[in-house]
Amino acid sequence: MSAFDAYLPRQRERVDAALAAYFPADTPHPHRLVEAVRYSLLGGGKRIRPIVLLAACEAVGGDTARALPFACAVEMIHAYSLIHDDLPSMDDDDLRRGRPTSHVVFGEGLAILAGDALLSEAFHLLARTAERDPRPRRALRAMNEIAEAAGIHGMVGGQAADIAAQGSGTDLAMVEFIHVRKTGALLLAAVRAGALLGGAHAPTLKALTRYGERLGLVFQIADDILGAEAPASLTGKETGRDDILNKATFPAVIGLPAAKQRARELLEQALAALNRFDAQADPLRDIVRFVVGRACAP
């Protein structure tokens, strides 16, 4: 077993425990809403985004205990986006992580409210954590990175472009535009927020930004590849769903072999961006290898 084989589940368990504590089942709030939030938030997942944030903090010698609430907030934002992405008015998916999607279980109205609640609680958590941070300017910068990545210039804008591109002939530039925003922006923000919280200086932050840009893009390319050819037992989603919806993906535009080659190129670029770092950055190296390896296994 490699060090990463132990690292990933250990960090996942750490994030899961913190997320469960933020949304206890025993709560004075409307029970069914909390149940819907917990169903999507605690229903599995690789937790790559929060783990990336913690790993970036580690890479610059930071205290990951202080970064953990930020990592959880990023995962809350990601979970809200998945709930809304699965809605009948979006991708109309019935399966997520091998289970029925939120709107299938709880109805469309409550699923929308669960997503709204997760987004609101994420920023409530960020605000109160930043307020208590002994270095509030760094914490506020990290919060701003996450907010911008989640909004019109990032994830939401990318989703809008994705909807607009469905069913219309698109090119590689548009696919990359969508991927960089819809998926890449939040992953890049996780890297930069973790680095900022860890005390990264400008040259270090610049190098980690290069890494985060490559990771963000290759993550979605790998997801495109898996969506095209991997069984539902691996992805938790219907195989070929992107083709059914005429989604703008790398395999659809350039084909699977070229998409896999692009993923390998981005892997090498991400690793090269970490050349200045020592073994503390090994989890970041292993994460991007893991992402590409799942989709481009020999």
Backbone hydrogen bonds, N-H to C=O, Kabsch-Sander energy under -0.5 kcal/mol:
donor,donor_aa,acceptor,acceptor_aa,energy
6,A,2,S,-0.9
6,A,3,A,-0.6
7,Y,3,A,-2.2
8,L,4,F,-2.5
10,R,6,A,-1.6
11,Q,7,Y,-2.6
12,R,8,L,-2.3
13,E,9,P,-2.5
14,R,10,R,-1.7
15,V,11,Q,-2.4
16,D,12,R,-2.9
17,A,13,E,-2.3
18,A,14,R,-1.7
19,L,15,V,-2.7
20,A,16,D,-2.4
21,A,17,A,-1.6
22,Y,18,A,-1.5
23,F,19,L,-1.1
27,T,25,A,-1.1
34,V,30,P,-2.0
35,E,31,H,-2.5
36,A,32,R,-2.0
37,V,33,L,-2.4
38,R,34,V,-2.9
39,Y,35,E,-2.1
40,S,36,A,-1.6
41,L,37,V,-2.8
42,L,38,R,-2.4
51,I,47,R,-2.0
52,V,48,I,-2.7
53,L,49,R,-1.9
54,L,50,P,-2.2
55,A,51,I,-2.7
56,A,52,V,-2.5
57,C,53,L,-1.9
58,E,54,L,-2.3
59,A,55,A,-2.3
60,V,56,A,-0.9
60,V,57,C,-0.6
61,G,58,E,-2.0
62,G,57,C,-2.9
64,T,62,G,-0.8
66,R,63,D,-0.8
67,A,63,D,-0.9
68,L,64,T,-1.4
71,A,67,A,-2.2
72,C,68,L,-2.5
73,A,69,P,-2.2
74,V,70,F,-2.1
75,E,71,A,-1.7
76,M,72,C,-2.2
77,I,73,A,-2.2
78,H,74,V,-2.3
79,A,75,E,-2.7
80,Y,76,M,-2.5
81,S,77,I,-2.1
82,L,78,H,-1.9
83,I,79,A,-2.1
84,H,80,Y,-2.2
85,D,81,S,-2.4
86,D,82,L,-1.8
87,L,84,H,-1.0
90,M,87,L,-2.0
91,D,85,D,-2.1
92,D,87,L,-2.7
93,D,86,D,-1.2
96,R,99,R,-3.0
98,G,236,G,-2.0
99,R,96,R,-1.8
101,T,94,D,-1.4
104,V,101,T,-0.6
105,V,101,T,-1.7
106,F,102,S,-3.3
107,G,103,H,-1.2
111,A,107,G,-1.9
112,I,108,E,-2.3
113,L,109,G,-2.0
114,A,110,L,-2.5
115,G,111,A,-2.2
116,D,112,I,-2.5
117,A,113,L,-2.7
118,L,114,A,-2.2
119,L,115,G,-2.2
120,S,116,D,-2.5
121,E,117,A,-3.0
122,A,118,L,-1.9
123,F,119,L,-1.6
124,H,120,S,-1.9
125,L,121,E,-2.5
126,L,122,A,-2.3
127,A,123,F,-2.4
128,R,124,H,-2.3
129,T,125,L,-2.0
130,A,126,L,-2.6
131,E,127,A,-2.1
132,R,128,R,-1.0
133,D,129,T,-0.8
133,D,130,A,-0.6
138,R,135,R,-0.7
139,A,135,R,-2.0
140,L,136,P,-2.8
141,R,137,R,-2.1
142,A,138,R,-2.4
143,M,139,A,-2.4
144,N,140,L,-2.5
145,E,141,R,-2.1
146,I,142,A,-1.9
147,A,143,M,-2.5
148,E,144,N,-2.6
149,A,145,E,-1.9
150,A,146,I,-1.5
151,G,147,A,-0.9
151,G,148,E,-0.6
154,G,151,G,-1.6
155,M,149,A,-3.3
156,V,150,A,-0.6
156,V,151,G,-0.9
157,G,151,G,-1.6
158,G,154,G,-2.7
159,Q,155,M,-2.2
160,A,156,V,-2.2
161,A,157,G,-2.2
162,D,158,G,-2.1
163,I,159,Q,-2.3
164,A,160,A,-2.2
165,A,161,A,-1.7
166,Q,162,D,-0.9
166,Q,163,I,-0.7
167,G,246,N,-1.7
168,S,165,A,-1.8
175,V,171,D,-2.0
176,E,172,L,-2.6
177,F,173,A,-2.1
178,I,174,M,-2.4
179,H,175,V,-2.6
180,V,176,E,-2.7
181,R,177,F,-1.2
182,K,178,I,-3.4
183,T,179,H,-1.6
184,G,179,H,-3.0
185,A,180,V,-0.8
187,L,183,T,-1.2
188,L,184,G,-2.8
189,A,185,A,-2.4
190,A,186,L,-2.0
191,V,187,L,-2.0
192,R,188,L,-2.7
193,A,189,A,-3.1
194,G,190,A,-2.2
195,A,191,V,-2.3
196,L,192,R,-2.7
197,L,193,A,-2.7
198,G,194,G,-1.6
199,G,196,L,-1.3
200,A,195,A,-2.6
205,L,201,H,-2.9
206,K,202,A,-2.4
207,A,203,P,-1.9
208,L,204,T,-2.3
209,T,205,L,-2.1
210,R,206,K,-1.9
211,Y,207,A,-1.9
212,G,208,L,-2.9
213,E,209,T,-2.4
214,R,210,R,-1.7
215,L,211,Y,-2.8
216,G,212,G,-2.6
217,L,213,E,-1.7
218,V,214,R,-2.7
219,F,215,L,-2.3
220,Q,216,G,-1.1
221,I,217,L,-2.0
222,A,218,V,-2.7
223,D,219,F,-1.8
224,D,220,Q,-2.6
225,I,221,I,-2.4
226,L,222,A,-2.6
227,G,223,D,-2.5
228,A,224,D,-1.4
229,E,225,I,-1.7
230,A,226,L,-2.5
234,L,231,P,-1.7
235,T,231,P,-1.8
236,G,232,A,-3.0
240,G,227,G,-3.2
241,R,238,E,-1.4
244,I,240,G,-1.8
245,L,241,R,-2.0
246,N,243,D,-0.9
247,K,242,D,-2.9
249,T,247,K,-1.0
253,V,249,T,-1.5
254,I,250,F,-3.1
255,G,250,F,-0.7
255,G,251,P,-1.4
259,A,255,G,-2.0
260,K,256,L,-2.5
261,Q,257,P,-2.0
262,R,258,A,-2.4
263,A,259,A,-2.0
264,R,260,K,-2.1
265,E,261,Q,-2.1
266,L,262,R,-2.3
267,L,263,A,-2.0
268,E,264,R,-2.0
269,Q,265,E,-2.0
270,A,266,L,-2.6
271,L,267,L,-2.4
272,A,268,E,-2.2
273,A,269,Q,-1.7
274,L,270,A,-0.5
274,L,271,L,-1.1
275,N,272,A,-1.7
277,F,274,L,-1.8
281,A,278,D,-1.9
282,D,279,A,-2.0
284,L,281,A,-0.5
285,R,281,A,-1.9
286,D,282,D,-3.0
287,I,283,P,-2.3
288,V,284,L,-1.7
289,R,285,R,-1.8
290,F,286,D,-2.5
291,V,287,I,-2.4
292,V,288,V,-2.1
293,G,289,R,-2.8
294,R,290,F,-1.9
295,A,291,V,-0.8
296,C,292,V,-2.5
